[in-house]
Amino acid sequence: MYVCVCKAVTQAEVDGAILGGALSVADVTRVCRAGGDCGACHATIDSMIEGHCHEAGLLRARCADRATQTERRRLTIAPSRAA
């Protein structure tokens, strides 16, 4: 099923973005382009984010904290090569 018809982004792609740490519509848009055109899908994307956080047993704020901690771990494990 398409979540974002404008950009032809499927539910699976949005789910993948959220599972990868996207916790806002803007984050999802950066990862998979969904929500980057007319905005009609923003409420659906937001609901999907809430659903993933709820399934994880976390409030959205705690879910965001968890994603931030995961990102810090990624940066620690694989620091940027920029000199």
Buried (B, 14 or more C-beta within 10 A) or exposed (E): EBBBEBBEBBBEBBBBBBEEBBBBBEBBBEBBBBBBEEEEBBEBBBEBBBEBBEEEEBEBEEBBEBBEEEEEEEEEEEEEEEE
